Amino acid sequence: MSATNRHLCHNRITTIIFCLSFVALHICSCNNFKTVKAGRIAASNSMAIPFSEKLQTIYQNIDTVNYHKRINDITYNIHLAYWLNEGMPIWFSKNKPSIFADSLLADLESIKNDGIDPEKYGLSHILQLKEKLLHDSANINLCIAFDTACSRAYLNAAKDLLMGTIRPAKADSLWHHPNDSLWNGVDLLLTNDEQYNSLTNFRSTIPTYHLLRNTLSCYYNLLTDTIFIQNQHAIKGRKLISENDSETNQALLNIISKELPWYHIDPTNDSMDAREQFISTYQYCMGQRVNGIADSICINRAAMPVTQLINKLKANLERIRWMQQKEDSLYIIVDVPLMELFFRKDHFDMMHMRVVVGKPERQTPSLMANMTNIVINPSWGVPPTILKKDVLPGITKSGKKYLAKKGLKAYDREGKHIDEGTITAKNYKRYIYKQSPGDDNSLGYVKFNLPNPYDIYLHDTPHRSDFGNRYRALSSGCVRLQEPQEMAVFILSKFENKRYTFATLDSMIETHKTRWEILKTKIPVHIVYLTTFEDSTAKYPRFLNDVYKRDSCLISLLK
């Protein structure tokens, strides 16, 4: 055997020994835990031993070597849990369902406020089993059915809260945001005899999630609010409600009061009366143009069946479950339908600005990436999509004149500049097209790089007037910033401790020379598609226009 082969063989043997040692250590620690737990349950449950003997005939031969590869297999996780627990019951105490079983049932009931049907976890079936056990607690088969049904419900609900109920790719092909949440469902299930580990442990801690969850609970209440429904019927079909139409006007204000129970009139506002304030706030929260007038758009929205808003809330709670469970202390989040950016630290908005996102035919994907550097005076290389959809038609129509108008220069694969007059629709793919730094550069004066497979980044733009528009889905996919220079100075001076001022940045921009500032600070950037988000105070919900028409597919799958 050659020295190289001996070295490879030694490495493989070392790796195998390490893996076997790890598994042995894991099993040993689990067995120690099992012995203590099993003894404690057996002391209080006369049915524990026959329960264990019968259950172990069902749950045996667990493949612990590959347990980490089967994290999403709930049936396997249930088998693993009972195997680790030596077949002992998990939801019994003193020969009857424990108080923790009652806590689980309450948790399952409240999961409807997460936009998930409790019957997905067999809530009614578990309640029926519990009722039967009250009259026949010695029935081992009944005990096993109840205990395993509770465990299955717990693990299934835990996984759904942590990871989402459906795969993101099934509902949204452009959702690439990772979910890096840690699965510890079996661990928390097996320590439920010490204290009940609520399903809240698996719920997102992102504040937006809890805001939407509370909002969903309020809308569920409106489903059975007869006065609210009567008010909706009173305004339905109206095109305009004037101030003088007191009865219908009051019906509208009653609807708004029910949907925005948190809103209070500002008595110091002398520019709007109470009615205008109510309507304007409602329009703002419902993603409408704010004018304070009870027009047909406002009326139609107020008369809309509550179920439509409930479905929208459910869809966005699911999207947040696709994200990480906990947010970073420092991060940037761009909500595409809102077309706004928030730069946050410890739940506080340090910066907030409008953005321009991808047009419907060139949608901005959802992703997460760390900002790695800031480029002053960036050059712009034309990406393949824009080359095909914009540059090719321009070359076909105007040739060299089009490239000159756009400030584009062509280079061969070796970086040598070529005469743009020689480019045709047949040979354009042979070349690379770049736009030099300057006032007309498509990236503006500042670019924020966040490496990702989709070539999406944040940048400045020469099209400053777009930020005044209410509709800002106008880019080719990347995110244009309203205040890029302010954000560059803020990051470089506050987090990188560099002597950057606006004067410093202006002097660099005037040189038209590219400068790279590598960042030491980790700044995660989350680009997400949430059609229900929060207002600028992060306290109240906002329902947004589904600019890319993605809601219907997700809502359909959730049903």
N, C-alpha and C positions, 0 to 999 in steps of 0.2 A: 504493500500500500504506500502511495506517495505521501510526502509530508503534507501536501495540500489536502489530500483526502482524509489523512489522519486528523488534521486540524478541523475539517468540516464535520467529521464524525464526532470528534470531541465536543464541538459546539452543540450538535444535535442532542447528544447524551445529556449535556449540561442543561439544555433547555427542557428536556423531558423530565429530568430529576427535579428541576425547579417547579414545573407545573404540577407534578405528582405531590410534591411537598406542600404546595399551596392548597391543593384540593384536600389533602390529608389534614392539614391544619384547620381548614374550613369545616370539614366534617367533624373533627374532634371538638372544635369549639361549639358546633351545633349540638353534638351529642351531650356535652356538658350542660348546655342550655336546656335540652330536652329533658334530661334527668330531673333537674330542679323543677321544671314546669310540670312535668307529668306527675311527679310525686305530690305537688301542691294540689293539682286538680283531683287526683285519685283520693286524697284525704277528704275532700268535700263532696265527691260524687260517687255514690254507690254503683251508678251505671257506667262509670268511666272505664273500668276494665273490660266488660263485655263490649262496650262501644269501641274500644281500642282494638280488641281482637278481631271484630268484624270489619272494622274500617281498614285494618292493615292487610286484609285479604283483597281489598279493592285497590288501595294505594300502596304499591310496592315496586321494587326494582327501578328506583328513580335514578336517572342518569345525571349524577351530580357533576360529572366532569364537564358536561356541556351546558350546565344550567344557565350560564351567563349569555348563551346564544339564543335562549328561548324566552327572553324577557317579555315578549309580546304574546306569548302563548298562555292565556289565562288558565286553561285546563291543566297545563303542566305546572303552573304556579300553585294551583290548588293542591295537586298531588304532592308537590314539594313541601308545601306548608304542613300538611298532615303527616307526611313522612318525617319531617324535622320534629314534629310534635308527638311522635310515636303513636299516631292514631288517636290521640286524646281529643275530646271536644274542645272547641274554642269559644263557643257562645253559651255555655252552660255553667251554672253555679248552684250547688245544693240541689241537684237533680231537676232543675227547671231553668228556662231561659234566663240568662243573667240580665242585670240592668244595662250592661253594655250592648246587649242585643236590642234593647229598647232604644238606646242611643243611636244605633245603626239605623233602625227603622225611621227614627226622626230625621236622620241625615238623608236617607233615601227620599223621604217625603219632600224635604227642602231642596232637593236637587233639581226640581222643576224650575226654580229660580235661576239655575244655570242654563236653562233652555234645553234640558234633557228630560225625557219622559221617565218617571220613576219605574214604570212598568217594564222598561228595558232591562231592569234588574230583578223583575219578578216580585215587586213589593206586595201585591195582593196575594200571591201564592205564599210568600213567607208569613204574612199575617194569618192566613188560613191554617198553615202548619202550626203556628204558635197557639192558635185557638184550640186546635186538636190536642196539643201537648198538655194543655191545662187539665184535660180530662183523661189523658192516657200517657203520663210521663214515663212509664216503664217500658213503653214500646220502643225498642232499640232502633228499628227501621225508621220510625217517625223521628226519633232523635237525630239520627244520621242525616235524614232528609232535611230537617230544619237547619242543623249545624252547617252542612255543606252548602245549602242554599244561601245562608248568611255569608259564608266565606266567599262564595262565587260572586255574590252581589257586591261585597266590599271591594274585592280585587278588580272586578269589572268597572265599578264606578270610579275607583281610584285611578285606574289606567285612563279612563275617558277624561277625567278632570285634568290629568297631568299632560296627556298627549293629544286629546281631541277624540271625538267619536268616529271620525272618518279620516282617511288619508288625504292630506292637502292636495296631492297631485290629481286625485279623482275629481276634485271640484274646481281647481284653479291651476292650470298648467304653468302659470307664471308666479306661483307662490314658491319661493326658494328660501324663505326665512327658516333657519334651523330651530329645532326644539332640543335644547341640550339639558333638559330636566333629568334628574337622577331618579330612577325607579327603585323604590324601597318598600313596595307594597307588602311583600311577604314579611319583612322585618317588623313593620308596624302592626300587621295582623297578629303576629305571634307575641307581641308584647301588650296585647289588649287586655290581658288579665290583670296587669298592674294598674293601668289607667286606659280609658277608652281613647284610642288615637283616631280622632275624628277625621272624616273625609276632607275637612278643611285643610289638613296637612298637604293635600294634593292639589288644592285649588290655586289658581294663579294669584300671586301677590301684587301684580301690576295694578295700580289704583284704577285705571280705566276699566278693568274687569269688574271690580266691585261696584263702580258707578253704574255700569250697564246692568249688572245683576240686580241692584236695587231698583233701577228703572223698570226692569222687566217685572219685578214683583208688583210695582204700582200699576202697570198696565194689565196684569192679570186681574187685579181688583176691579178695573174698569169694565171687564167683560160681563160682570154681573151687576153693574151699577145702573139701575133702571133710569134714574134721573139723567145720567150722562147720556145714555142711549136716546132718551126722549129729546134731549137738546140737539143731538146729532140729526135726528129726523126733522127737527124744526128748521134747520138751516140748509138741509140737503136740497140741491138744485138751484140755490140762489146764486146770482152772478155778482151781486154787490149788496152789502148791508150798510145802510147809512146810519148816522148817529141818531136820526129822528125815529128810526124803526126800533123803538125801545124793546119790544118783546123779543124779536129775532136777535137784536144786538145783545141782549142779556143772555140769550141762549149760547151765543158764540163765546162770550166772556166766561160763562160757566164752564164750557168745554175747556177753554184755555186754563182756567183755575185748577181744573181736575188734572190736566196733563202736566202742568207746571206748578205743582203744589208748593214748591220752594220759593216761587217768585213773589216779591213784595213791591208795591208801588214806591217809587222814589219821590217823596214830597218836595224835594229841593229842585226837581227837574221842571224848570219853567218854560221849556221849549216844547214839551208834549203834555197833553192831559193824560189822565189815568187810562182811558181807553186806548189811546195811541201807544202808550208805553206797553200795555198788555199785548196788543197786536204786533208791535215791532219786536218785542222779545220772543213772541211765538214764532214769527217769521224767521228770526235769527236761528232759533233752536231747531227749526224744521228745514233748514237749508234753502230758504226762499229769499228772494230779493226783499230787503227791508224797506218798507215805505209807510208803515203804520196804517195802511188802508185795508179794510176788509173786502178785498177783491175776490174774484172767482178762484184764484189759485189758493189763497188763504182759506176760503170757505170749503173748497173741495178737500183740502188736507184735513181740516177740522172734522169734516163729515166722514172721513175715511174709516173703514172698519178697523177696530183696534188690533185685530188679528194680523193685519199687514205690518204694523209696527212691531208686534210681538215677534213675527218671523224675522224681521230685520235685526232685532236685538239678538235673537238666537244665533243667527248667522255670524254676527260679529263677536259674540262670546266664544263661538267655536274657533274663529280666526285667532283670537288671543290665546286660546289653548294650544294652538299650533306653534306659538312662540315659546320662549324660555319662561320658566315659572317665576323667576325673580328678576327684576330689572337691576342694572348696574347703578352705582351711585352717580356716575357721570356718563351721559350718553346723549346722542342726537336722535330724534325720531321725526321722520317725514311721513305724514299721512297723505297718501295720494289723492283720495276723493276730497279731502279738506283743502288740499293744495297749500299746506302750511308746514313750517318746520319749527320744532321746539328743541332748544339746547338746554338740557336740564342737569342739575347737580343736586342730589339729595331732595328730590321731588320739587325743586324750585326752578322756575324758568329763568335762566340767565339771559337767553335771547329767544325771540319769537319773531318769525318773519313769514311773508308770503313766498311761495315758490311757484315755478312753472314746471309741470310734469309732462309726461309723454302724451301725445295725442292718441285717440282711440285706435288708430291704425298702427301706432308704434308705442305700445303701452309700456309704462315703467313697471318692471317686475318688483315683487316683494323679496327683500333680502336683508342680510345683516353682514356687515364687514367693518373692520377697524380702519379708521382714517390713519394713513401712514405718512403722508407728506402734503405740503401745500406748495403749489407751483405759482410763482409770480411771473407774469408775462408768458403764459404757456403757448406753445405752438399747437396746432390742431391737425392731426392726421385723420383723413376721412375714413370712417369705418365702412365695412362692406355693405351694410344695409343702405346707408345714405349714398354710397357710391352707385349702387344699382338703381335706387328709386329717385334720386335727385340729380346726381352728376351725369349719369348716362343720358337722361332726357335732355339735359342742358347742353352736353357735347353734341348730341344728335341734332339739336336745333340750331345752336350758335357756335359750336366748336371752340376755338381759342378765345373768342370774345366772352363766352360764358365763364371760363376759368379765370380770365383776367378780372371780370366783374366781381367774382367771389374771392379774389385774392389767393387763388390756388396755384401752386406750382407743382409740376410733375417731376418725379425722380424715378430712375430705373432701380432695379433690385440692389445695385451696388451703391446707391446714394448719389448718383450723378444726375445733375439737372438736365432735362431734355427740352427740346423745343415743343411747346404745347401745340403748335400748329400741325405737328405730325400725328396727333392723337385722333383716332376715329372710334366709331362705335364698335369696330371689330377688334381693335388692339388695346382698348382702354384698360383692360384687366392686367396688362403687363406692367403697369406703373403704380407708384405710390403717390398720393396727392396730399400736400401739406399746405397749411395756412400759417404764415409767419406771425409772430407776436405783433400786436398793434391795436389800434383803436377799433378796427373792424373785425378782429378775430372772433370767431364764433364762440370761443370760451371766455371772452372778455379778458380781464386783467388777472384773474385769480382762479385757480382750479384746486379742488380738494380731492386727492386720490384715495380711494378705498378699494384695493384690489379685489376683484371678484370675476367669475367666469363670464359675466354678462356685459362687461365693459361699461358699467354704470358708475357715474361719479357726480359730485356736486360742483357747480361752476358759476362764474359770472356770465354776463351776456351783454351784448351791445343793444339788445332790444328791451330797453328799460321801461318802455310804455306798457308792456304786457302786464306788469304787476298791478296796474290800476284796474285791470279787467276782473270781473267776478269769475268768469270762466277762464281758466289758465292751463288747460290740457293742450299745450301747443308745441311741445318740444319733440325731439326724435327719440326720446326715451330717458335721457339723463335729466337731472334735476337742476334747474336754474334758480339761483338765489337772489332775493331782493337786496340783501345787505352782505354781499360776499367780502368786501374789503373790511367792513366792521368785524365780521367773524374771524377773518385772518388775523387782524391786529389783536383781537380778544384772545384767541388761542395762543398766539406766539408770545404775547406779553404776559398773560396771566398763568398759563399752564407750562409754557416752555421757558419762562423767565428770560426772555430776550428783549432787548431794548427796541421794541417796535412801537412806532407811533404812526398816525396817519401821514405825517410829513415824511417819515422814513419810507413808508410804502409808496407814497406819491413819487418820491425821487427815484425809486427803483422802477416804477412803471414808466417813467419818462425815458429811461434808457432803452426800452424795448428789448432788453436782454433777459433771457430766461434764468430764473433763480429757483433752486429747490430748497425747501426747508423741511428737513426730516424731523418727524415728531417722536419724542420719547414718551409722551403721555398717551396712554391707551384711551381712545375715544371711539366706542362702538357707535356705528350709524345703523339705525333700523329704518328701513323703507318698507312701509306696510300699506295694505289696502283694507281700511276699516271705514265702512259707510255709516257707522255710528261711532262717534268719538266724543270728545269733551270740549267744553268751551275754553277760552283763554285762561280762566281761573282754575280749570281742572276740577270744578265742583259740580257742573251741570252737563247733561248730555246734549249732543247735537246730532240730528239726523241729517245725513248728507246725500247728495245726488249720487247715484250709482253710475259714475261717469264711464266705466268700462263694461257695464251690464253684466257683472259677475254674480250678483246676489241671487238671481233666480235659480241658477244651477245648484248653488250651495243649499238654498232653502229647500229645493226639491229633494236633494239627497238627505237632508236632515229629517224630512218627513218620513 
